[in-house]
Amino acid sequence: MKQLAILGASGHGKVVAELAELLGYHCVFFDDAWPELTSNGHWPVVGKTANMLERQLEFSGAAVAIGNNRIRQNKLIQLHEAGFDLPALIHPQAVVSRYATLGKGTVVFAGAVLNADARLDSGVILNTGCTVDHDCQLADAVHISPGANLAGAVKVGERSWLGIGCSVRQLISIGEDVVVGAGAVVVNDVPAGQTVVGVPARCK
């Protein structure tokens, strides 16, 4: 059985591990809270980031299961530079177009839909039941929360977080480090670093 090292023993990590098991991996967690933290639900936590790097050859791949977009991005860069394989993990109950492109360390959860010619860069999270339509471009470490919906040709900058149940109109550009609030409806471009909420979405 393939061994997957997962960095980040959190609730999000549990969902990543369960998905990975469906894909045939045996999962082991690492977290910088070890040795105080020794388990994550059904899975053991066996060391910190440094221990994971030392044991690289034991694993056929690695995942970073950290919800914070900036930390996830930095850890993925660290693991990539150390030589870890960072597979994209796609839940069997997700719908992913054969014409979509998925970067290293991307995770696509159950019920998510990714349509033709969408492009995800590294470390993207497509969470449960979200939809990303044709020709969307999601930069590194973007998180699309459960039930969020992106219409066609939306662009999302690095580390942006689109909240649960939000909607984004076609052809919208969202800058880097943006937060879109839960249930917001984005009908205008959003500059970098902004938090937008409401219907229609406005800067907070």
PyMOL commands that place a pseudoatom at each C-alpha (Angstrom):
pseudoatom trace, name=CA, resn=MET, resi=1, chain=A, elem=C, hetatm=0, pos=[0.000, 0.000, 0.000]
pseudoatom trace, name=CA, resn=LYS, resi=2, chain=A, elem=C, hetatm=0, pos=[1.202, 3.521, -0.814]
pseudoatom trace, name=CA, resn=GLN, resi=3, chain=A, elem=C, hetatm=0, pos=[2.270, 5.637, 2.170]
pseudoatom trace, name=CA, resn=LEU, resi=4, chain=A, elem=C, hetatm=0, pos=[1.151, 9.282, 2.355]
pseudoatom trace, name=CA, resn=ALA, resi=5, chain=A, elem=C, hetatm=0, pos=[2.653, 11.742, 4.823]
pseudoatom trace, name=CA, resn=ILE, resi=6, chain=A, elem=C, hetatm=0, pos=[0.147, 14.430, 5.779]
pseudoatom trace, name=CA, resn=LEU, resi=7, chain=A, elem=C, hetatm=0, pos=[1.370, 17.652, 7.345]
pseudoatom trace, name=CA, resn=GLY, resi=8, chain=A, elem=C, hetatm=0, pos=[-1.262, 19.268, 9.561]
pseudoatom trace, name=CA, resn=ALA, resi=9, chain=A, elem=C, hetatm=0, pos=[-3.285, 17.203, 12.044]
pseudoatom trace, name=CA, resn=SER, resi=10, chain=A, elem=C, hetatm=0, pos=[-6.521, 19.183, 12.011]
pseudoatom trace, name=CA, resn=GLY, resi=11, chain=A, elem=C, hetatm=0, pos=[-10.164, 18.621, 11.170]
pseudoatom trace, name=CA, resn=HIS, resi=12, chain=A, elem=C, hetatm=0, pos=[-9.298, 19.487, 7.582]
pseudoatom trace, name=CA, resn=GLY, resi=13, chain=A, elem=C, hetatm=0, pos=[-6.530, 16.901, 7.836]
pseudoatom trace, name=CA, resn=LYS, resi=14, chain=A, elem=C, hetatm=0, pos=[-9.056, 14.206, 8.763]
pseudoatom trace, name=CA, resn=VAL, resi=15, chain=A, elem=C, hetatm=0, pos=[-10.987, 14.863, 5.560]
pseudoatom trace, name=CA, resn=VAL, resi=16, chain=A, elem=C, hetatm=0, pos=[-7.795, 14.800, 3.496]
pseudoatom trace, name=CA, resn=ALA, resi=17, chain=A, elem=C, hetatm=0, pos=[-6.771, 11.491, 5.106]
pseudoatom trace, name=CA, resn=GLU, resi=18, chain=A, elem=C, hetatm=0, pos=[-10.134, 9.875, 4.488]
pseudoatom trace, name=CA, resn=LEU, resi=19, chain=A, elem=C, hetatm=0, pos=[-10.020, 10.986, 0.851]
pseudoatom trace, name=CA, resn=ALA, resi=20, chain=A, elem=C, hetatm=0, pos=[-6.476, 9.662, 0.490]
pseudoatom trace, name=CA, resn=GLU, resi=21, chain=A, elem=C, hetatm=0, pos=[-7.512, 6.289, 1.906]
pseudoatom trace, name=CA, resn=LEU, resi=22, chain=A, elem=C, hetatm=0, pos=[-10.185, 6.049, -0.798]
pseudoatom trace, name=CA, resn=LEU, resi=23, chain=A, elem=C, hetatm=0, pos=[-7.369, 6.478, -3.310]
pseudoatom trace, name=CA, resn=GLY, resi=24, chain=A, elem=C, hetatm=0, pos=[-5.370, 3.617, -1.802]
pseudoatom trace, name=CA, resn=TYR, resi=25, chain=A, elem=C, hetatm=0, pos=[-3.009, 5.424, 0.550]
pseudoatom trace, name=CA, resn=HIS, resi=26, chain=A, elem=C, hetatm=0, pos=[-2.038, 4.535, 4.114]
pseudoatom trace, name=CA, resn=CYS, resi=27, chain=A, elem=C, hetatm=0, pos=[-1.857, 7.876, 5.943]
pseudoatom trace, name=CA, resn=VAL, resi=28, chain=A, elem=C, hetatm=0, pos=[0.434, 9.108, 8.707]
pseudoatom trace, name=CA, resn=PHE, resi=29, chain=A, elem=C, hetatm=0, pos=[0.276, 12.621, 10.176]
pseudoatom trace, name=CA, resn=PHE, resi=30, chain=A, elem=C, hetatm=0, pos=[3.003, 15.063, 11.087]
pseudoatom trace, name=CA, resn=ASP, resi=31, chain=A, elem=C, hetatm=0, pos=[2.306, 18.261, 13.013]
pseudoatom trace, name=CA, resn=ASP, resi=32, chain=A, elem=C, hetatm=0, pos=[4.501, 20.789, 14.769]
pseudoatom trace, name=CA, resn=ALA, resi=33, chain=A, elem=C, hetatm=0, pos=[2.367, 20.333, 17.915]
pseudoatom trace, name=CA, resn=TRP, resi=34, chain=A, elem=C, hetatm=0, pos=[3.887, 16.827, 18.331]
pseudoatom trace, name=CA, resn=PRO, resi=35, chain=A, elem=C, hetatm=0, pos=[4.722, 15.218, 20.793]
pseudoatom trace, name=CA, resn=GLU, resi=36, chain=A, elem=C, hetatm=0, pos=[1.885, 16.836, 22.758]
pseudoatom trace, name=CA, resn=LEU, resi=37, chain=A, elem=C, hetatm=0, pos=[-0.419, 15.896, 19.859]
pseudoatom trace, name=CA, resn=THR, resi=38, chain=A, elem=C, hetatm=0, pos=[-0.199, 12.154, 19.192]
pseudoatom trace, name=CA, resn=SER, resi=39, chain=A, elem=C, hetatm=0, pos=[-3.296, 11.402, 17.133]
pseudoatom trace, name=CA, resn=ASN, resi=40, chain=A, elem=C, hetatm=0, pos=[-5.778, 13.018, 14.771]
pseudoatom trace, name=CA, resn=GLY, resi=41, chain=A, elem=C, hetatm=0, pos=[-8.941, 10.996, 15.151]
pseudoatom trace, name=CA, resn=HIS, resi=42, chain=A, elem=C, hetatm=0, pos=[-8.226, 7.584, 13.643]
pseudoatom trace, name=CA, resn=TRP, resi=43, chain=A, elem=C, hetatm=0, pos=[-4.687, 8.434, 12.495]
pseudoatom trace, name=CA, resn=PRO, resi=44, chain=A, elem=C, hetatm=0, pos=[-1.391, 8.671, 14.406]
pseudoatom trace, name=CA, resn=VAL, resi=45, chain=A, elem=C, hetatm=0, pos=[0.727, 11.806, 14.594]
pseudoatom trace, name=CA, resn=VAL, resi=46, chain=A, elem=C, hetatm=0, pos=[4.349, 10.668, 14.558]
pseudoatom trace, name=CA, resn=GLY, resi=47, chain=A, elem=C, hetatm=0, pos=[6.476, 13.798, 14.367]
pseudoatom trace, name=CA, resn=LYS, resi=48, chain=A, elem=C, hetatm=0, pos=[7.022, 17.420, 13.361]
pseudoatom trace, name=CA, resn=THR, resi=49, chain=A, elem=C, hetatm=0, pos=[7.869, 18.917, 9.968]
pseudoatom trace, name=CA, resn=ALA, resi=50, chain=A, elem=C, hetatm=0, pos=[11.570, 18.219, 10.584]
pseudoatom trace, name=CA, resn=ASN, resi=51, chain=A, elem=C, hetatm=0, pos=[10.843, 14.544, 11.252]
pseudoatom trace, name=CA, resn=MET, resi=52, chain=A, elem=C, hetatm=0, pos=[8.784, 14.340, 8.068]
pseudoatom trace, name=CA, resn=LEU, resi=53, chain=A, elem=C, hetatm=0, pos=[11.694, 15.717, 6.057]
pseudoatom trace, name=CA, resn=GLU, resi=54, chain=A, elem=C, hetatm=0, pos=[14.057, 13.159, 7.629]
pseudoatom trace, name=CA, resn=ARG, resi=55, chain=A, elem=C, hetatm=0, pos=[11.723, 10.293, 6.704]
pseudoatom trace, name=CA, resn=GLN, resi=56, chain=A, elem=C, hetatm=0, pos=[10.989, 11.358, 3.117]
pseudoatom trace, name=CA, resn=LEU, resi=57, chain=A, elem=C, hetatm=0, pos=[12.072, 8.079, 1.531]
pseudoatom trace, name=CA, resn=GLU, resi=58, chain=A, elem=C, hetatm=0, pos=[9.437, 6.143, 3.510]
pseudoatom trace, name=CA, resn=PHE, resi=59, chain=A, elem=C, hetatm=0, pos=[6.596, 7.864, 1.655]
pseudoatom trace, name=CA, resn=SER, resi=60, chain=A, elem=C, hetatm=0, pos=[5.346, 7.751, -1.910]
pseudoatom trace, name=CA, resn=GLY, resi=61, chain=A, elem=C, hetatm=0, pos=[3.810, 11.210, -1.529]
pseudoatom trace, name=CA, resn=ALA, resi=62, chain=A, elem=C, hetatm=0, pos=[2.890, 14.023, 0.817]
pseudoatom trace, name=CA, resn=ALA, resi=63, chain=A, elem=C, hetatm=0, pos=[-0.037, 16.367, 1.387]
pseudoatom trace, name=CA, resn=VAL, resi=64, chain=A, elem=C, hetatm=0, pos=[-0.326, 19.623, 3.318]
pseudoatom trace, name=CA, resn=ALA, resi=65, chain=A, elem=C, hetatm=0, pos=[-3.634, 19.673, 5.193]
pseudoatom trace, name=CA, resn=ILE, resi=66, chain=A, elem=C, hetatm=0, pos=[-3.457, 23.178, 6.635]
pseudoatom trace, name=CA, resn=GLY, resi=67, chain=A, elem=C, hetatm=0, pos=[-6.400, 25.516, 6.157]
pseudoatom trace, name=CA, resn=ASN, resi=68, chain=A, elem=C, hetatm=0, pos=[-4.418, 28.748, 6.491]
pseudoatom trace, name=CA, resn=ASN, resi=69, chain=A, elem=C, hetatm=0, pos=[-3.598, 29.600, 2.891]
pseudoatom trace, name=CA, resn=ARG, resi=70, chain=A, elem=C, hetatm=0, pos=[-0.261, 31.309, 3.486]
pseudoatom trace, name=CA, resn=ILE, resi=71, chain=A, elem=C, hetatm=0, pos=[1.049, 28.586, 5.793]
pseudoatom trace, name=CA, resn=ARG, resi=72, chain=A, elem=C, hetatm=0, pos=[-0.136, 25.886, 3.383]
pseudoatom trace, name=CA, resn=GLN, resi=73, chain=A, elem=C, hetatm=0, pos=[1.626, 27.612, 0.499]
pseudoatom trace, name=CA, resn=ASN, resi=74, chain=A, elem=C, hetatm=0, pos=[4.881, 27.954, 2.441]
pseudoatom trace, name=CA, resn=LYS, resi=75, chain=A, elem=C, hetatm=0, pos=[4.835, 24.333, 3.609]
pseudoatom trace, name=CA, resn=LEU, resi=76, chain=A, elem=C, hetatm=0, pos=[4.153, 23.086, 0.070]
pseudoatom trace, name=CA, resn=ILE, resi=77, chain=A, elem=C, hetatm=0, pos=[7.147, 25.048, -1.199]
pseudoatom trace, name=CA, resn=GLN, resi=78, chain=A, elem=C, hetatm=0, pos=[9.297, 23.569, 1.586]
pseudoatom trace, name=CA, resn=LEU, resi=79, chain=A, elem=C, hetatm=0, pos=[8.227, 20.002, 0.798]
pseudoatom trace, name=CA, resn=HIS, resi=80, chain=A, elem=C, hetatm=0, pos=[8.609, 20.505, -2.958]
pseudoatom trace, name=CA, resn=GLU, resi=81, chain=A, elem=C, hetatm=0, pos=[12.142, 21.830, -2.499]
pseudoatom trace, name=CA, resn=ALA, resi=82, chain=A, elem=C, hetatm=0, pos=[12.907, 18.815, -0.294]
pseudoatom trace, name=CA, resn=GLY, resi=83, chain=A, elem=C, hetatm=0, pos=[11.905, 16.489, -3.146]
pseudoatom trace, name=CA, resn=PHE, resi=84, chain=A, elem=C, hetatm=0, pos=[8.514, 15.195, -1.960]
pseudoatom trace, name=CA, resn=ASP, resi=85, chain=A, elem=C, hetatm=0, pos=[5.974, 14.135, -4.565]
pseudoatom trace, name=CA, resn=LEU, resi=86, chain=A, elem=C, hetatm=0, pos=[2.841, 16.237, -3.966]
pseudoatom trace, name=CA, resn=PRO, resi=87, chain=A, elem=C, hetatm=0, pos=[-0.028, 14.510, -5.763]
pseudoatom trace, name=CA, resn=ALA, resi=88, chain=A, elem=C, hetatm=0, pos=[-3.362, 16.120, -6.517]
pseudoatom trace, name=CA, resn=LEU, resi=89, chain=A, elem=C, hetatm=0, pos=[-5.996, 14.229, -4.520]
pseudoatom trace, name=CA, resn=ILE, resi=90, chain=A, elem=C, hetatm=0, pos=[-9.407, 13.944, -6.198]
pseudoatom trace, name=CA, resn=HIS, resi=91, chain=A, elem=C, hetatm=0, pos=[-12.367, 12.381, -4.400]
pseudoatom trace, name=CA, resn=PRO, resi=92, chain=A, elem=C, hetatm=0, pos=[-14.081, 9.626, -6.434]
pseudoatom trace, name=CA, resn=GLN, resi=93, chain=A, elem=C, hetatm=0, pos=[-17.380, 11.501, -6.065]
pseudoatom trace, name=CA, resn=ALA, resi=94, chain=A, elem=C, hetatm=0, pos=[-16.004, 14.757, -7.503]
pseudoatom trace, name=CA, resn=VAL, resi=95, chain=A, elem=C, hetatm=0, pos=[-16.581, 15.614, -11.166]
pseudoatom trace, name=CA, resn=VAL, resi=96, chain=A, elem=C, hetatm=0, pos=[-13.383, 16.838, -12.813]
pseudoatom trace, name=CA, resn=SER, resi=97, chain=A, elem=C, hetatm=0, pos=[-13.182, 17.574, -16.525]
pseudoatom trace, name=CA, resn=ARG, resi=98, chain=A, elem=C, hetatm=0, pos=[-10.456, 15.729, -18.396]
pseudoatom trace, name=CA, resn=TYR, resi=99, chain=A, elem=C, hetatm=0, pos=[-9.605, 19.133, -19.862]
pseudoatom trace, name=CA, resn=ALA, resi=100, chain=A, elem=C, hetatm=0, pos=[-9.014, 20.781, -16.479]
pseudoatom trace, name=CA, resn=THR, resi=101, chain=A, elem=C, hetatm=0, pos=[-5.492, 21.261, -15.109]
pseudoatom trace, name=CA, resn=LEU, resi=102, chain=A, elem=C, hetatm=0, pos=[-4.636, 20.580, -11.461]
pseudoatom trace, name=CA, resn=GLY, resi=103, chain=A, elem=C, hetatm=0, pos=[-1.415, 21.687, -9.803]
pseudoatom trace, name=CA, resn=LYS, resi=104, chain=A, elem=C, hetatm=0, pos=[0.677, 19.906, -7.185]
pseudoatom trace, name=CA, resn=GLY, resi=105, chain=A, elem=C, hetatm=0, pos=[-0.873, 19.448, -3.775]
pseudoatom trace, name=CA, resn=THR, resi=106, chain=A, elem=C, hetatm=0, pos=[-4.388, 20.354, -4.889]
pseudoatom trace, name=CA, resn=VAL, resi=107, chain=A, elem=C, hetatm=0, pos=[-7.291, 18.637, -3.112]
pseudoatom trace, name=CA, resn=VAL, resi=108, chain=A, elem=C, hetatm=0, pos=[-10.775, 18.189, -4.603]
pseudoatom trace, name=CA, resn=PHE, resi=109, chain=A, elem=C, hetatm=0, pos=[-13.420, 16.952, -2.176]
pseudoatom trace, name=CA, resn=ALA, resi=110, chain=A, elem=C, hetatm=0, pos=[-16.682, 15.045, -2.650]
pseudoatom trace, name=CA, resn=GLY, resi=111, chain=A, elem=C, hetatm=0, pos=[-19.358, 16.706, -4.743]
pseudoatom trace, name=CA, resn=ALA, resi=112, chain=A, elem=C, hetatm=0, pos=[-17.072, 19.355, -6.196]
pseudoatom trace, name=CA, resn=VAL, resi=113, chain=A, elem=C, hetatm=0, pos=[-17.375, 20.080, -9.926]
pseudoatom trace, name=CA, resn=LEU, resi=114, chain=A, elem=C, hetatm=0, pos=[-14.485, 21.369, -12.045]
pseudoatom trace, name=CA, resn=ASN, resi=115, chain=A, elem=C, hetatm=0, pos=[-15.303, 22.084, -15.669]
pseudoatom trace, name=CA, resn=ALA, resi=116, chain=A, elem=C, hetatm=0, pos=[-13.424, 22.243, -18.969]
pseudoatom trace, name=CA, resn=ASP, resi=117, chain=A, elem=C, hetatm=0, pos=[-10.244, 24.297, -19.285]
pseudoatom trace, name=CA, resn=ALA, resi=118, chain=A, elem=C, hetatm=0, pos=[-10.286, 25.402, -15.656]
pseudoatom trace, name=CA, resn=ARG, resi=119, chain=A, elem=C, hetatm=0, pos=[-6.771, 25.699, -14.249]
pseudoatom trace, name=CA, resn=LEU, resi=120, chain=A, elem=C, hetatm=0, pos=[-5.803, 25.198, -10.625]
pseudoatom trace, name=CA, resn=ASP, resi=121, chain=A, elem=C, hetatm=0, pos=[-2.278, 26.037, -9.525]
pseudoatom trace, name=CA, resn=SER, resi=122, chain=A, elem=C, hetatm=0, pos=[-0.565, 24.362, -6.561]
pseudoatom trace, name=CA, resn=GLY, resi=123, chain=A, elem=C, hetatm=0, pos=[-2.134, 23.875, -3.153]
pseudoatom trace, name=CA, resn=VAL, resi=124, chain=A, elem=C, hetatm=0, pos=[-5.706, 24.752, -4.130]
pseudoatom trace, name=CA, resn=ILE, resi=125, chain=A, elem=C, hetatm=0, pos=[-8.595, 23.401, -2.039]
pseudoatom trace, name=CA, resn=LEU, resi=126, chain=A, elem=C, hetatm=0, pos=[-11.924, 22.737, -3.763]
pseudoatom trace, name=CA, resn=ASN, resi=127, chain=A, elem=C, hetatm=0, pos=[-14.086, 21.955, -0.785]
pseudoatom trace, name=CA, resn=THR, resi=128, chain=A, elem=C, hetatm=0, pos=[-17.233, 19.859, -0.527]
pseudoatom trace, name=CA, resn=GLY, resi=129, chain=A, elem=C, hetatm=0, pos=[-19.897, 20.594, -3.132]
pseudoatom trace, name=CA, resn=CYS, resi=130, chain=A, elem=C, hetatm=0, pos=[-18.333, 23.706, -4.695]
pseudoatom trace, name=CA, resn=THR, resi=131, chain=A, elem=C, hetatm=0, pos=[-18.433, 24.384, -8.441]
pseudoatom trace, name=CA, resn=VAL, resi=132, chain=A, elem=C, hetatm=0, pos=[-15.736, 25.928, -10.616]
pseudoatom trace, name=CA, resn=ASP, resi=133, chain=A, elem=C, hetatm=0, pos=[-16.887, 26.482, -14.167]
pseudoatom trace, name=CA, resn=HIS, resi=134, chain=A, elem=C, hetatm=0, pos=[-15.092, 26.552, -17.515]
pseudoatom trace, name=CA, resn=ASP, resi=135, chain=A, elem=C, hetatm=0, pos=[-11.935, 28.612, -18.006]
pseudoatom trace, name=CA, resn=CYS, resi=136, chain=A, elem=C, hetatm=0, pos=[-11.564, 29.661, -14.370]
pseudoatom trace, name=CA, resn=GLN, resi=137, chain=A, elem=C, hetatm=0, pos=[-8.009, 30.301, -13.161]
pseudoatom trace, name=CA, resn=LEU, resi=138, chain=A, elem=C, hetatm=0, pos=[-7.219, 29.717, -9.489]
pseudoatom trace, name=CA, resn=ALA, resi=139, chain=A, elem=C, hetatm=0, pos=[-3.723, 30.701, -8.365]
pseudoatom trace, name=CA, resn=ASP, resi=140, chain=A, elem=C, hetatm=0, pos=[-1.579, 29.027, -5.696]
pseudoatom trace, name=CA, resn=ALA, resi=141, chain=A, elem=C, hetatm=0, pos=[-3.136, 28.251, -2.299]
pseudoatom trace, name=CA, resn=VAL, resi=142, chain=A, elem=C, hetatm=0, pos=[-6.679, 29.406, -3.100]
pseudoatom trace, name=CA, resn=HIS, resi=143, chain=A, elem=C, hetatm=0, pos=[-9.459, 27.879, -0.981]
pseudoatom trace, name=CA, resn=ILE, resi=144, chain=A, elem=C, hetatm=0, pos=[-12.967, 27.545, -2.419]
pseudoatom trace, name=CA, resn=SER, resi=145, chain=A, elem=C, hetatm=0, pos=[-15.227, 26.707, 0.532]
pseudoatom trace, name=CA, resn=PRO, resi=146, chain=A, elem=C, hetatm=0, pos=[-18.145, 24.242, 0.619]
pseudoatom trace, name=CA, resn=GLY, resi=147, chain=A, elem=C, hetatm=0, pos=[-21.051, 25.162, -1.606]
pseudoatom trace, name=CA, resn=ALA, resi=148, chain=A, elem=C, hetatm=0, pos=[-19.336, 28.135, -3.273]
pseudoatom trace, name=CA, resn=ASN, resi=149, chain=A, elem=C, hetatm=0, pos=[-20.043, 28.651, -6.982]
pseudoatom trace, name=CA, resn=LEU, resi=150, chain=A, elem=C, hetatm=0, pos=[-17.774, 30.274, -9.570]
pseudoatom trace, name=CA, resn=ALA, resi=151, chain=A, elem=C, hetatm=0, pos=[-19.200, 31.002, -13.005]
pseudoatom trace, name=CA, resn=GLY, resi=152, chain=A, elem=C, hetatm=0, pos=[-17.091, 30.842, -16.161]
pseudoatom trace, name=CA, resn=ALA, resi=153, chain=A, elem=C, hetatm=0, pos=[-13.694, 32.493, -16.614]
pseudoatom trace, name=CA, resn=VAL, resi=154, chain=A, elem=C, hetatm=0, pos=[-13.323, 33.763, -13.040]
pseudoatom trace, name=CA, resn=LYS, resi=155, chain=A, elem=C, hetatm=0, pos=[-9.752, 34.562, -11.958]
pseudoatom trace, name=CA, resn=VAL, resi=156, chain=A, elem=C, hetatm=0, pos=[-8.727, 34.215, -8.302]
pseudoatom trace, name=CA, resn=GLY, resi=157, chain=A, elem=C, hetatm=0, pos=[-5.353, 35.408, -6.993]
pseudoatom trace, name=CA, resn=GLU, resi=158, chain=A, elem=C, hetatm=0, pos=[-2.951, 33.627, -4.649]
pseudoatom trace, name=CA, resn=ARG, resi=159, chain=A, elem=C, hetatm=0, pos=[-4.080, 32.754, -1.126]
pseudoatom trace, name=CA, resn=SER, resi=160, chain=A, elem=C, hetatm=0, pos=[-7.614, 34.085, -1.545]
pseudoatom trace, name=CA, resn=TRP, resi=161, chain=A, elem=C, hetatm=0, pos=[-10.400, 32.425, 0.429]
pseudoatom trace, name=CA, resn=LEU, resi=162, chain=A, elem=C, hetatm=0, pos=[-13.936, 32.260, -0.938]
pseudoatom trace, name=CA, resn=GLY, resi=163, chain=A, elem=C, hetatm=0, pos=[-16.372, 31.589, 1.883]
pseudoatom trace, name=CA, resn=ILE, resi=164, chain=A, elem=C, hetatm=0, pos=[-19.060, 28.965, 2.230]
pseudoatom trace, name=CA, resn=GLY, resi=165, chain=A, elem=C, hetatm=0, pos=[-21.984, 29.380, -0.139]
pseudoatom trace, name=CA, resn=CYS, resi=166, chain=A, elem=C, hetatm=0, pos=[-20.683, 32.465, -1.958]
pseudoatom trace, name=CA, resn=SER, resi=167, chain=A, elem=C, hetatm=0, pos=[-21.257, 33.073, -5.676]
pseudoatom trace, name=CA, resn=VAL, resi=168, chain=A, elem=C, hetatm=0, pos=[-19.020, 34.793, -8.221]
pseudoatom trace, name=CA, resn=ARG, resi=169, chain=A, elem=C, hetatm=0, pos=[-20.325, 36.166, -11.544]
pseudoatom trace, name=CA, resn=GLN, resi=170, chain=A, elem=C, hetatm=0, pos=[-18.608, 35.179, -14.796]
pseudoatom trace, name=CA, resn=LEU, resi=171, chain=A, elem=C, hetatm=0, pos=[-15.472, 37.034, -15.910]
pseudoatom trace, name=CA, resn=ILE, resi=172, chain=A, elem=C, hetatm=0, pos=[-14.769, 38.473, -12.453]
pseudoatom trace, name=CA, resn=SER, resi=173, chain=A, elem=C, hetatm=0, pos=[-11.166, 38.969, -11.294]
pseudoatom trace, name=CA, resn=ILE, resi=174, chain=A, elem=C, hetatm=0, pos=[-10.400, 38.554, -7.589]
pseudoatom trace, name=CA, resn=GLY, resi=175, chain=A, elem=C, hetatm=0, pos=[-6.973, 39.680, -6.395]
pseudoatom trace, name=CA, resn=GLU, resi=176, chain=A, elem=C, hetatm=0, pos=[-4.561, 37.893, -4.098]
pseudoatom trace, name=CA, resn=ASP, resi=177, chain=A, elem=C, hetatm=0, pos=[-5.182, 37.629, -0.339]
pseudoatom trace, name=CA, resn=VAL, resi=178, chain=A, elem=C, hetatm=0, pos=[-8.903, 38.397, -0.706]
pseudoatom trace, name=CA, resn=VAL, resi=179, chain=A, elem=C, hetatm=0, pos=[-11.561, 37.035, 1.659]
pseudoatom trace, name=CA, resn=VAL, resi=180, chain=A, elem=C, hetatm=0, pos=[-15.083, 36.639, 0.278]
pseudoatom trace, name=CA, resn=GLY, resi=181, chain=A, elem=C, hetatm=0, pos=[-17.616, 36.270, 3.088]
pseudoatom trace, name=CA, resn=ALA, resi=182, chain=A, elem=C, hetatm=0, pos=[-20.068, 33.422, 3.489]
pseudoatom trace, name=CA, resn=GLY, resi=183, chain=A, elem=C, hetatm=0, pos=[-23.049, 33.775, 1.178]
pseudoatom trace, name=CA, resn=ALA, resi=184, chain=A, elem=C, hetatm=0, pos=[-21.662, 36.853, -0.584]
pseudoatom trace, name=CA, resn=VAL, resi=185, chain=A, elem=C, hetatm=0, pos=[-22.490, 37.503, -4.245]
pseudoatom trace, name=CA, resn=VAL, resi=186, chain=A, elem=C, hetatm=0, pos=[-19.522, 38.958, -6.139]
pseudoatom trace, name=CA, resn=VAL, resi=187, chain=A, elem=C, hetatm=0, pos=[-20.578, 40.961, -9.212]
pseudoatom trace, name=CA, resn=ASN, resi=188, chain=A, elem=C, hetatm=0, pos=[-17.573, 43.316, -9.502]
pseudoatom trace, name=CA, resn=ASP, resi=189, chain=A, elem=C, hetatm=0, pos=[-13.811, 42.783, -9.532]
pseudoatom trace, name=CA, resn=VAL, resi=190, chain=A, elem=C, hetatm=0, pos=[-12.180, 42.673, -6.079]
pseudoatom trace, name=CA, resn=PRO, resi=191, chain=A, elem=C, hetatm=0, pos=[-8.745, 44.287, -5.529]
pseudoatom trace, name=CA, resn=ALA, resi=192, chain=A, elem=C, hetatm=0, pos=[-5.996, 42.449, -3.674]
pseudoatom trace, name=CA, resn=GLY, resi=193, chain=A, elem=C, hetatm=0, pos=[-6.166, 42.301, 0.101]
pseudoatom trace, name=CA, resn=GLN, resi=194, chain=A, elem=C, hetatm=0, pos=[-9.842, 43.167, 0.445]
pseudoatom trace, name=CA, resn=THR, resi=195, chain=A, elem=C, hetatm=0, pos=[-12.579, 41.468, 2.467]
pseudoatom trace, name=CA, resn=VAL, resi=196, chain=A, elem=C, hetatm=0, pos=[-15.983, 41.617, 0.784]
pseudoatom trace, name=CA, resn=VAL, resi=197, chain=A, elem=C, hetatm=0, pos=[-19.345, 40.616, 2.226]
pseudoatom trace, name=CA, resn=GLY, resi=198, chain=A, elem=C, hetatm=0, pos=[-23.029, 40.841, 1.403]
pseudoatom trace, name=CA, resn=VAL, resi=199, chain=A, elem=C, hetatm=0, pos=[-25.349, 40.821, -1.615]
pseudoatom trace, name=CA, resn=PRO, resi=200, chain=A, elem=C, hetatm=0, pos=[-23.973, 42.328, -3.728]
pseudoatom trace, name=CA, resn=ALA, resi=201, chain=A, elem=C, hetatm=0, pos=[-20.549, 41.944, -2.143]
pseudoatom trace, name=CA, resn=ARG, resi=202, chain=A, elem=C, hetatm=0, pos=[-18.913, 45.149, -0.920]
pseudoatom trace, name=CA, resn=CYS, resi=203, chain=A, elem=C, hetatm=0, pos=[-15.690, 45.905, 0.936]
pseudoatom trace, name=CA, resn=LYS, resi=204, chain=A, elem=C, hetatm=0, pos=[-16.014, 45.428, 4.675]
for i in range(1, 204): cmd.bond("trace and resi %d" % i, "trace and resi %d" % (i + 1))
show_as sticks, trace
zoom trace
